[in-house]
Amino acid sequence: MPTRREKRDQRKQRKAKRIADRKLVSRIKTDLQSIASATSKWRENCETWRKWFEGDESVYWDDDRPSWKPRVIANFIESNVRTKVAMLTDSKPKFYIYGMPQVDMIESMAELAGMYQQVQEEAMPANQLNAAIEENPGLNKAEGLRRLTKSMDFALDHIWRLNEMHDQMKEIVLDAAITGLLTGRAFFNDGTEEIEIEHIHPRHFYFDKNTKKMNIEDGSCDKLIISMNRPLTWFDTFWPDQEVKEIEGDKDKVYTAKMGQYIEAYYSDPTIEETEKGGVKGLRKKYPSGRKVIIGGDTILYDGPIDVFPYVIQPYERNVETLIGEGDVRRMVRLQEDYNSKLCQISMNITLTANRQFVMNPAKCDLRPEVIQEHAGEGGYVFITGKTINEVKEGLDTYPPSAACSWITSGRMSHFAGFMINCRFAVSVMFIEIWQSLLL
């Protein structure tokens, strides 16, 4: 049974650990905010490029564009990107593992291959082959190596099918074509006892934008932080004994499930610690391959050395200045913008010149101001009135823009029957004023 002093020392140690954990969590979250601020422009661009890819009207047209003007969206960005992604990921590999035998086994491997050839040609009975393998140590080792490589063939093929790698690769490359960054994770799932591949969107990765090589061990990248929100049930599966704080949704993100913030941080940590082995003291790096910290909410779930770095982070198209490459969407944005603009001009001209709708009062060849006002700003209408254009303007609170409609008004011209057309061009749209002569 521990003494009072031992209990007091244990309480001090627990308190010191809680303080150290809070400081570590605060440090990592501060680093996360700092990197997020430094890379905010790229993240905003990624969101904009995603909207261009999806054909979101908010980036194609301004909100103040009049409702009567066409908003044509012929999204060739998505079709081009999806075609390229399909070509890049059109592969279903078959794995073959070839072991490299030791020098003294090369002859045995060749002899074993010859024996298998004889069995296939039915020149040697299979039982004779098995007996030779059991009697000859060299052939036995070679056969063991052959069976091992064959098992690895099946294992890799199983991993490919289990993780539906064809679809996973499409998702990874598609996100990369938009953001410029290829990201993924390979890990061993203790629950299923399988090697699994997980696609994680590039927006969840935070590292210095000037990083040129993702290597924590040699210090090429001093820190890498992965941050995302995961369901609390996910935390319960992998850390059932730990309590993770729930995060509340806001006006932009309303969660239907209870969520917690997941942070996975990797640091190139040069901390040196003292060691003692066999009575000999020495110094060594505390984290030889780097330090790994996992946080759920405000709780540290793991803090220790990096065993295996599970992430693959590569540029879609390499940029010599940074690890973040360039995607395909960014290059096509201006061309898409100009293409839609030209299509809208064509559509607008058709709207204003084809299938005109005439608005008039046949009895008096006149229009009340409220009738004209009702259609103000709409395309495709022709107003027929016996008044002059200036008289019409005086009777309206708001005069319809010239690009929206055409007018047929009245003017007195002696001893002339017919039409005189005066064409004016405003904002690439023809505006026609026609004076109809009145019979004397």
TAHUPE-V964682 format. One record per residue. N is the residue number from 1. SS is DSSP state (H for helix, E for strand, - for the rest). PSI is psi in whole degrees, -180 to 180 (none if undefined). D_LAST is the distance of its C-alpha to the last C-alpha in Angstrom with 1 decimal. Layout:
n->N ss->SS psi->PSI d_last->D_LAST
n->N ss->SS psi->PSI d_last->D_LAST
This chain:
n->1 ss->- psi->130 d_last->124.3
n->2 ss->- psi->148 d_last->122.6
n->3 ss->- psi->173 d_last->123.9
n->4 ss->H psi->-39 d_last->121.9
n->5 ss->H psi->-41 d_last->121.6
n->6 ss->H psi->-41 d_last->120.3
n->7 ss->H psi->-41 d_last->117.7
n->8 ss->H psi->-41 d_last->116.7
n->9 ss->H psi->-38 d_last->116.3
n->10 ss->H psi->-41 d_last->114.2
n->11 ss->H psi->-40 d_last->111.9
n->12 ss->H psi->-41 d_last->111.5
n->13 ss->H psi->-43 d_last->110.7
n->14 ss->H psi->-41 d_last->108.0
n->15 ss->H psi->-43 d_last->106.5
n->16 ss->H psi->-38 d_last->106.5
n->17 ss->H psi->-42 d_last->104.9
n->18 ss->H psi->-42 d_last->102.1
n->19 ss->H psi->-44 d_last->101.4
n->20 ss->H psi->-39 d_last->101.4
n->21 ss->H psi->-43 d_last->99.1
n->22 ss->H psi->-41 d_last->96.6
n->23 ss->H psi->-40 d_last->96.7
n->24 ss->H psi->-43 d_last->96.1
n->25 ss->H psi->-44 d_last->93.2
n->26 ss->H psi->-41 d_last->91.7
n->27 ss->H psi->-45 d_last->92.2
n->28 ss->H psi->-42 d_last->90.6
n->29 ss->H psi->-32 d_last->87.5
n->30 ss->H psi->-44 d_last->87.2
n->31 ss->H psi->-39 d_last->87.3
n->32 ss->H psi->-46 d_last->84.7
n->33 ss->H psi->-38 d_last->82.3
n->34 ss->H psi->-45 d_last->83.0
n->35 ss->H psi->-39 d_last->82.2
n->36 ss->H psi->-39 d_last->79.2
n->37 ss->H psi->-40 d_last->77.8
n->38 ss->H psi->-28 d_last->78.6
n->39 ss->- psi->17 d_last->76.9
n->40 ss->H psi->-36 d_last->74.0
n->41 ss->H psi->-45 d_last->71.5
n->42 ss->H psi->-40 d_last->72.6
n->43 ss->H psi->-38 d_last->72.5
n->44 ss->H psi->-41 d_last->69.0
n->45 ss->H psi->-40 d_last->68.0
n->46 ss->H psi->-41 d_last->69.8
n->47 ss->H psi->-39 d_last->67.7
n->48 ss->H psi->-44 d_last->64.5
n->49 ss->H psi->-35 d_last->65.5
n->50 ss->H psi->-41 d_last->66.3
n->51 ss->H psi->-39 d_last->62.8
n->52 ss->H psi->-40 d_last->61.3
n->53 ss->H psi->-40 d_last->63.6
n->54 ss->H psi->-10 d_last->62.7
n->55 ss->- psi->33 d_last->58.9
n->56 ss->- psi->126 d_last->58.6
n->57 ss->H psi->-24 d_last->55.0
n->58 ss->H psi->-27 d_last->56.2
n->59 ss->H psi->-19 d_last->57.1
n->60 ss->H psi->-37 d_last->54.3
n->61 ss->- psi->147 d_last->51.4
n->62 ss->- psi->151 d_last->51.1
n->63 ss->- psi->-28 d_last->50.8
n->64 ss->- psi->9 d_last->47.7
n->65 ss->- psi->129 d_last->45.7
n->66 ss->- psi->145 d_last->42.5
n->67 ss->- psi->-25 d_last->42.9
n->68 ss->- psi->-16 d_last->39.8
n->69 ss->- psi->137 d_last->41.2
n->70 ss->- psi->149 d_last->43.5
n->71 ss->- psi->75 d_last->47.2
n->72 ss->- psi->131 d_last->48.7
n->73 ss->- psi->101 d_last->52.5
n->74 ss->- psi->90 d_last->54.0
n->75 ss->- psi->92 d_last->57.6
n->76 ss->H psi->-12 d_last->59.6
n->77 ss->H psi->-49 d_last->62.2
n->78 ss->H psi->-45 d_last->63.8
n->79 ss->H psi->-41 d_last->63.9
n->80 ss->H psi->-44 d_last->65.4
n->81 ss->H psi->-45 d_last->68.0
n->82 ss->H psi->-34 d_last->69.1
n->83 ss->H psi->-44 d_last->69.5
n->84 ss->H psi->-42 d_last->71.7
n->85 ss->H psi->-41 d_last->73.7
n->86 ss->H psi->-38 d_last->74.4
n->87 ss->H psi->-39 d_last->75.6
n->88 ss->H psi->-28 d_last->77.8
n->89 ss->- psi->11 d_last->79.4
n->90 ss->- psi->74 d_last->79.8
n->91 ss->- psi->136 d_last->83.6
n->92 ss->- psi->82 d_last->86.3
n->93 ss->- psi->151 d_last->89.5
n->94 ss->- psi->125 d_last->93.0
n->95 ss->- psi->135 d_last->95.7
n->96 ss->- psi->121 d_last->99.0
n->97 ss->- psi->126 d_last->101.6
n->98 ss->- psi->117 d_last->104.4
n->99 ss->- psi->147 d_last->107.3
n->100 ss->- psi->104 d_last->109.1
n->101 ss->- psi->160 d_last->112.8
n->102 ss->- psi->166 d_last->115.6
n->103 ss->H psi->-42 d_last->117.4
n->104 ss->H psi->-2 d_last->120.3
n->105 ss->H psi->-8 d_last->118.0
n->106 ss->H psi->-45 d_last->116.1
n->107 ss->H psi->-39 d_last->118.8
n->108 ss->H psi->-38 d_last->118.9
n->109 ss->H psi->-42 d_last->115.1
n->110 ss->H psi->-42 d_last->115.3
n->111 ss->H psi->-41 d_last->118.3
n->112 ss->H psi->-42 d_last->116.5
n->113 ss->H psi->-40 d_last->113.4
n->114 ss->H psi->-40 d_last->115.6
n->115 ss->H psi->-43 d_last->117.3
n->116 ss->H psi->-35 d_last->113.9
n->117 ss->H psi->-40 d_last->113.0
n->118 ss->H psi->-37 d_last->116.2
n->119 ss->H psi->-42 d_last->115.5
n->120 ss->H psi->-33 d_last->112.1
n->121 ss->- psi->3 d_last->113.7
n->122 ss->- psi->27 d_last->116.4
n->123 ss->- psi->-12 d_last->119.1
n->124 ss->- psi->129 d_last->120.3
n->125 ss->- psi->147 d_last->120.6
n->126 ss->H psi->-35 d_last->118.7
n->127 ss->H psi->-29 d_last->121.9
n->128 ss->H psi->-38 d_last->123.5
n->129 ss->H psi->-47 d_last->120.6
n->130 ss->H psi->-39 d_last->120.9
n->131 ss->H psi->-40 d_last->124.7
n->132 ss->H psi->-38 d_last->124.2
n->133 ss->H psi->-41 d_last->121.7
n->134 ss->H psi->-33 d_last->124.1
n->135 ss->H psi->-29 d_last->127.1
n->136 ss->- psi->114 d_last->125.4
n->137 ss->H psi->-38 d_last->124.2
n->138 ss->H psi->-44 d_last->121.9
n->139 ss->H psi->-33 d_last->120.2
n->140 ss->H psi->-44 d_last->120.0
n->141 ss->H psi->-42 d_last->118.1
n->142 ss->H psi->-40 d_last->115.8
n->143 ss->H psi->-39 d_last->115.0
n->144 ss->H psi->-42 d_last->114.4
n->145 ss->H psi->-40 d_last->111.9
n->146 ss->H psi->-43 d_last->110.2
n->147 ss->H psi->-35 d_last->109.8
n->148 ss->H psi->-47 d_last->108.5
n->149 ss->H psi->-36 d_last->105.7
n->150 ss->H psi->-39 d_last->104.9
n->151 ss->H psi->-37 d_last->104.6
n->152 ss->H psi->-33 d_last->102.3
n->153 ss->H psi->-50 d_last->100.0
n->154 ss->H psi->-38 d_last->99.7
n->155 ss->H psi->-46 d_last->99.2
n->156 ss->H psi->-39 d_last->96.3
n->157 ss->H psi->-37 d_last->94.7
n->158 ss->H psi->-43 d_last->95.1
n->159 ss->H psi->-41 d_last->93.5
n->160 ss->H psi->-44 d_last->90.5
n->161 ss->H psi->-40 d_last->89.9
n->162 ss->H psi->-42 d_last->90.8
n->163 ss->- psi->4 d_last->88.3
n->164 ss->- psi->55 d_last->85.6
n->165 ss->H psi->-28 d_last->85.4
n->166 ss->H psi->-45 d_last->82.7
n->167 ss->H psi->-37 d_last->80.2
n->168 ss->H psi->-43 d_last->81.7
n->169 ss->H psi->-37 d_last->81.2
n->170 ss->H psi->-45 d_last->77.5
n->171 ss->H psi->-43 d_last->77.0
n->172 ss->H psi->-46 d_last->78.9
n->173 ss->H psi->-35 d_last->77.1
n->174 ss->H psi->-45 d_last->73.6
n->175 ss->H psi->-37 d_last->74.2
n->176 ss->H psi->-37 d_last->75.5
n->177 ss->H psi->-25 d_last->72.4
n->178 ss->H psi->-46 d_last->70.4
n->179 ss->H psi->-24 d_last->72.8
n->180 ss->- psi->8 d_last->74.9
n->181 ss->E psi->130 d_last->78.2
n->182 ss->E psi->124 d_last->80.5
n->183 ss->E psi->143 d_last->82.5
n->184 ss->E psi->169 d_last->85.0
n->185 ss->E psi->133 d_last->88.3
n->186 ss->E psi->131 d_last->91.4
n->187 ss->E psi->163 d_last->94.1
n->188 ss->E psi->119 d_last->96.9
n->189 ss->E psi->112 d_last->96.2
n->190 ss->- psi->-29 d_last->99.4
n->191 ss->- psi->-49 d_last->98.2
n->192 ss->- psi->-12 d_last->97.4
n->193 ss->- psi->44 d_last->99.8
n->194 ss->E psi->152 d_last->97.1
n->195 ss->E psi->123 d_last->95.5
n->196 ss->E psi->152 d_last->91.8
n->197 ss->E psi->132 d_last->88.7
n->198 ss->E psi->130 d_last->86.1
n->199 ss->- psi->123 d_last->82.6
n->200 ss->- psi->130 d_last->81.7
n->201 ss->- psi->142 d_last->78.3
n->202 ss->H psi->-23 d_last->78.5
n->203 ss->H psi->-14 d_last->76.9
n->204 ss->H psi->-3 d_last->80.3
n->205 ss->E psi->133 d_last->82.2
n->206 ss->E psi->118 d_last->82.9
n->207 ss->E psi->165 d_last->84.6
n->208 ss->- psi->129 d_last->84.3
n->209 ss->- psi->-14 d_last->81.3
n->210 ss->- psi->2 d_last->83.4
n->211 ss->- psi->131 d_last->86.0
n->212 ss->- psi->-15 d_last->86.5
n->213 ss->- psi->126 d_last->89.2
n->214 ss->- psi->81 d_last->89.6
n->215 ss->- psi->107 d_last->93.4
n->216 ss->- psi->-35 d_last->94.9
n->217 ss->- psi->-45 d_last->98.5
n->218 ss->- psi->6 d_last->98.5
n->219 ss->- psi->7 d_last->96.1
n->220 ss->- psi->-32 d_last->93.1
n->221 ss->- psi->117 d_last->91.1
n->222 ss->- psi->-29 d_last->92.6
n->223 ss->E psi->145 d_last->90.8
n->224 ss->E psi->128 d_last->88.6
n->225 ss->E psi->131 d_last->87.3
n->226 ss->E psi->124 d_last->85.7
n->227 ss->E psi->131 d_last->83.9
n->228 ss->E psi->169 d_last->82.2
n->229 ss->E psi->132 d_last->82.1
n->230 ss->E psi->153 d_last->84.2
n->231 ss->E psi->147 d_last->85.0
n->232 ss->H psi->-28 d_last->88.1
n->233 ss->H psi->-30 d_last->89.4
n->234 ss->H psi->-43 d_last->89.5
n->235 ss->H psi->-40 d_last->91.7
n->236 ss->H psi->-30 d_last->93.9
n->237 ss->H psi->-44 d_last->94.4
n->238 ss->H psi->-26 d_last->95.7
n->239 ss->- psi->72 d_last->97.1
n->240 ss->- psi->-22 d_last->98.1
n->241 ss->- psi->0 d_last->100.4
n->242 ss->- psi->143 d_last->97.9
n->243 ss->- psi->125 d_last->95.4
n->244 ss->- psi->132 d_last->91.9
n->245 ss->- psi->135 d_last->89.5
n->246 ss->- psi->142 d_last->86.2
n->247 ss->E psi->145 d_last->83.0
n->248 ss->- psi->144 d_last->80.2
n->249 ss->- psi->161 d_last->76.6
n->250 ss->- psi->-169 d_last->73.7
n->251 ss->- psi->-22 d_last->70.0
n->252 ss->- psi->-27 d_last->69.6
n->253 ss->- psi->109 d_last->72.6
n->254 ss->- psi->112 d_last->73.5
n->255 ss->- psi->131 d_last->76.7
n->256 ss->- psi->-22 d_last->77.5
n->257 ss->- psi->159 d_last->81.1
n->258 ss->- psi->125 d_last->83.5
n->259 ss->E psi->154 d_last->83.3
n->260 ss->E psi->151 d_last->85.6
n->261 ss->E psi->128 d_last->85.2
n->262 ss->E psi->125 d_last->87.2
n->263 ss->E psi->130 d_last->88.2
n->264 ss->E psi->113 d_last->90.3
n->265 ss->E psi->138 d_last->91.4
n->266 ss->E psi->129 d_last->93.3
n->267 ss->E psi->141 d_last->94.9
n->268 ss->- psi->94 d_last->96.9
n->269 ss->- psi->117 d_last->99.8
n->270 ss->- psi->16 d_last->102.6
n->271 ss->- psi->133 d_last->104.9
n->272 ss->E psi->138 d_last->108.6
n->273 ss->E psi->157 d_last->111.2
n->274 ss->E psi->144 d_last->115.0
n->275 ss->E psi->158 d_last->116.8
n->276 ss->E psi->123 d_last->120.4
n->277 ss->E psi->121 d_last->121.9
n->278 ss->- psi->32 d_last->125.6
n->279 ss->- psi->2 d_last->126.3
n->280 ss->E psi->124 d_last->124.2
n->281 ss->E psi->149 d_last->121.3
n->282 ss->E psi->-179 d_last->118.2
n->283 ss->E psi->146 d_last->114.5
n->284 ss->E psi->163 d_last->111.6
n->285 ss->E psi->132 d_last->107.8
n->286 ss->- psi->-34 d_last->107.1
n->287 ss->- psi->85 d_last->103.9
n->288 ss->- psi->-40 d_last->104.7
n->289 ss->- psi->5 d_last->101.4
n->290 ss->- psi->168 d_last->99.4
n->291 ss->E psi->138 d_last->98.9
n->292 ss->E psi->131 d_last->96.8
n->293 ss->E psi->130 d_last->95.7
n->294 ss->E psi->129 d_last->93.8
n->295 ss->E psi->134 d_last->92.3
n->296 ss->E psi->108 d_last->90.9
n->297 ss->- psi->-109 d_last->89.1
n->298 ss->- psi->13 d_last->91.7
n->299 ss->E psi->131 d_last->94.7
n->300 ss->E psi->118 d_last->96.5
n->301 ss->E psi->-26 d_last->97.1
n->302 ss->E psi->140 d_last->98.7
n->303 ss->E psi->109 d_last->100.0
n->304 ss->E psi->-171 d_last->102.1
n->305 ss->E psi->157 d_last->102.2
n->306 ss->- psi->123 d_last->99.7
n->307 ss->- psi->-64 d_last->101.4
n->308 ss->- psi->127 d_last->98.7
n->309 ss->- psi->117 d_last->95.3
n->310 ss->- psi->-6 d_last->92.9
n->311 ss->E psi->147 d_last->89.5
n->312 ss->E psi->120 d_last->87.8
n->313 ss->E psi->111 d_last->85.3
n->314 ss->E psi->149 d_last->83.8
n->315 ss->E psi->146 d_last->80.6
n->316 ss->- psi->-47 d_last->78.0
n->317 ss->- psi->121 d_last->77.7
n->318 ss->- psi->135 d_last->80.3
n->319 ss->E psi->129 d_last->79.4
n->320 ss->- psi->-20 d_last->82.1
n->321 ss->- psi->-24 d_last->81.5
n->322 ss->E psi->163 d_last->81.7
n->323 ss->- psi->-25 d_last->82.6
n->324 ss->- psi->120 d_last->79.1
n->325 ss->- psi->-157 d_last->77.2
n->326 ss->- psi->137 d_last->73.6
n->327 ss->- psi->177 d_last->71.7
n->328 ss->- psi->-31 d_last->69.0
n->329 ss->H psi->-44 d_last->66.2
n->330 ss->H psi->-36 d_last->66.1
n->331 ss->H psi->-23 d_last->65.5
n->332 ss->H psi->-1 d_last->62.5
n->333 ss->H psi->-50 d_last->60.6
n->334 ss->H psi->-39 d_last->58.3
n->335 ss->H psi->-42 d_last->57.6
n->336 ss->H psi->-41 d_last->56.7
n->337 ss->H psi->-45 d_last->54.5
n->338 ss->H psi->-38 d_last->52.5
n->339 ss->H psi->-46 d_last->52.4
n->340 ss->H psi->-36 d_last->50.8
n->341 ss->H psi->-44 d_last->48.3
n->342 ss->H psi->-39 d_last->47.1
n->343 ss->H psi->-36 d_last->46.9
n->344 ss->H psi->-36 d_last->44.9
n->345 ss->H psi->-41 d_last->42.3
n->346 ss->H psi->-46 d_last->42.0
n->347 ss->H psi->-37 d_last->41.7
n->348 ss->H psi->-42 d_last->39.1
n->349 ss->H psi->-39 d_last->36.8
n->350 ss->H psi->-42 d_last->37.1
n->351 ss->H psi->-39 d_last->36.3
n->352 ss->H psi->-12 d_last->33.2
n->353 ss->H psi->-21 d_last->31.8
n->354 ss->- psi->144 d_last->33.2
n->355 ss->- psi->52 d_last->32.5
n->356 ss->- psi->148 d_last->29.6
n->357 ss->E psi->114 d_last->29.1
n->358 ss->E psi->132 d_last->25.5
n->359 ss->E psi->118 d_last->25.2
n->360 ss->- psi->168 d_last->22.2
n->361 ss->- psi->100 d_last->21.4
n->362 ss->- psi->-31 d_last->19.6
n->363 ss->- psi->-45 d_last->19.0
n->364 ss->- psi->0 d_last->17.1
n->365 ss->- psi->45 d_last->16.4
n->366 ss->- psi->167 d_last->18.6
n->367 ss->- psi->140 d_last->22.3
n->368 ss->- psi->148 d_last->25.0
n->369 ss->H psi->-37 d_last->27.0
n->370 ss->H psi->-28 d_last->30.2
n->371 ss->H psi->-44 d_last->28.8
n->372 ss->H psi->-40 d_last->27.9
n->373 ss->H psi->-31 d_last->31.2
n->374 ss->H psi->-35 d_last->33.1
n->375 ss->- psi->13 d_last->32.3
n->376 ss->- psi->133 d_last->32.7
n->377 ss->- psi->4 d_last->34.9
n->378 ss->- psi->143 d_last->34.9
n->379 ss->- psi->156 d_last->34.1
n->380 ss->- psi->7 d_last->32.0
n->381 ss->E psi->141 d_last->29.1
n->382 ss->E psi->118 d_last->25.4
n->383 ss->E psi->125 d_last->23.4
n->384 ss->E psi->119 d_last->19.8
n->385 ss->- psi->152 d_last->18.0
n->386 ss->- psi->1 d_last->14.7
n->387 ss->- psi->164 d_last->16.4
n->388 ss->- psi->166 d_last->17.2
n->389 ss->H psi->-36 d_last->20.7
n->390 ss->H psi->-37 d_last->22.2
n->391 ss->H psi->-37 d_last->21.1
n->392 ss->H psi->-43 d_last->22.8
n->393 ss->H psi->-40 d_last->25.9
n->394 ss->H psi->-28 d_last->26.3
n->395 ss->- psi->-3 d_last->26.3
n->396 ss->- psi->142 d_last->29.1
n->397 ss->- psi->-41 d_last->32.8
n->398 ss->- psi->122 d_last->33.3
n->399 ss->- psi->126 d_last->30.6
n->400 ss->- psi->139 d_last->31.3
n->401 ss->- psi->150 d_last->32.7
n->402 ss->- psi->-27 d_last->30.7
n->403 ss->- psi->-10 d_last->33.4
n->404 ss->- psi->-29 d_last->33.0
n->405 ss->E psi->174 d_last->29.4
n->406 ss->E psi->159 d_last->26.0
n->407 ss->E psi->141 d_last->22.6
n->408 ss->E psi->106 d_last->19.1
n->409 ss->E psi->178 d_last->17.0
n->410 ss->E psi->145 d_last->13.5
n->411 ss->- psi->146 d_last->12.2
n->412 ss->- psi->122 d_last->9.2
n->413 ss->- psi->120 d_last->9.2
n->414 ss->- psi->137 d_last->7.3
n->415 ss->- psi->41 d_last->7.3
n->416 ss->- psi->128 d_last->9.2
n->417 ss->- psi->129 d_last->9.9
n->418 ss->- psi->-157 d_last->13.2
n->419 ss->E psi->146 d_last->15.5
n->420 ss->E psi->124 d_last->17.4
n->421 ss->E psi->128 d_last->20.8
n->422 ss->E psi->109 d_last->23.0
n->423 ss->E psi->130 d_last->26.5
n->424 ss->E psi->149 d_last->29.0
n->425 ss->E psi->128 d_last->32.6
n->426 ss->E psi->121 d_last->34.5
n->427 ss->- psi->47 d_last->37.9
n->428 ss->- psi->14 d_last->37.7
n->429 ss->E psi->128 d_last->34.7
n->430 ss->E psi->130 d_last->31.3
n->431 ss->E psi->119 d_last->28.5
n->432 ss->E psi->128 d_last->25.0
n->433 ss->E psi->126 d_last->21.9
n->434 ss->E psi->124 d_last->18.7
n->435 ss->E psi->117 d_last->15.2
n->436 ss->E psi->126 d_last->12.7
n->437 ss->- psi->145 d_last->9.2
n->438 ss->- psi->139 d_last->6.4
n->439 ss->- psi->139 d_last->3.8
n->440 ss->- psi->none d_last->0.0
